[in-house]
Amino acid sequence: MDVSPAQSYVPAPSPPMGQQSTGTDMFLRDFSLVAEAAKRAQMAVMMRDLDDFCIS
């Protein structure tokens, strides 16, 4: 009986000794990416809005 790759189970490697792995590490990395994207979008909107602003 052959087992297809979709049916085989390979457990994730355990974290090295002395290093705790929380389930939120992946989400925190994603959150920092979202925060960076939001900051860049905010700066782009400010630059767009202030582009036509002139002090005379």
C-alpha positions in Angstrom: 0.0 0.0 0.0 1.6 3.3 -1.1 1.0 6.4 0.9 0.6 9.6 -1.1 2.5 12.7 0.0 -0.8 14.4 0.8 -1.7 11.7 3.3 1.7 11.4 5.0 2.3 13.3 8.3 5.6 14.8 9.1 5.6 16.5 12.6 7.2 19.9 12.9 10.7 19.9 14.4 10.9 20.7 18.1 12.4 24.0 19.1 16.1 24.0 20.3 16.7 23.6 24.0 16.6 26.9 25.9 14.4 28.6 23.3 10.7 28.8 24.0 8.4 28.8 21.0 5.1 30.5 21.4 2.3 30.1 18.9 2.2 33.8 18.4 5.7 34.2 16.9 4.4 33.8 13.4 1.5 36.3 14.0 3.9 38.9 15.5 6.1 38.8 12.4 3.0 39.2 10.2 1.8 42.1 12.5 5.1 43.9 12.0 4.7 43.6 8.3 1.2 45.0 8.5 2.4 47.8 10.7 5.1 48.7 8.2 2.7 48.6 5.3 0.3 50.9 7.2 3.1 53.3 8.0 4.2 53.5 4.4 0.6 54.0 3.2 0.1 56.8 5.7 3.3 58.5 4.5 2.2 58.1 0.9 -1.2 59.7 1.6 0.5 62.6 3.5 2.9 63.2 0.6 0.0 63.2 -1.8 -2.1 65.6 0.2 0.8 68.0 1.0 2.1 68.0 -2.6 -0.3 70.8 -3.6 0.2 72.7 -0.4 2.1 76.0 -0.9 3.1 78.7 1.5 3.3 82.0 -0.3 
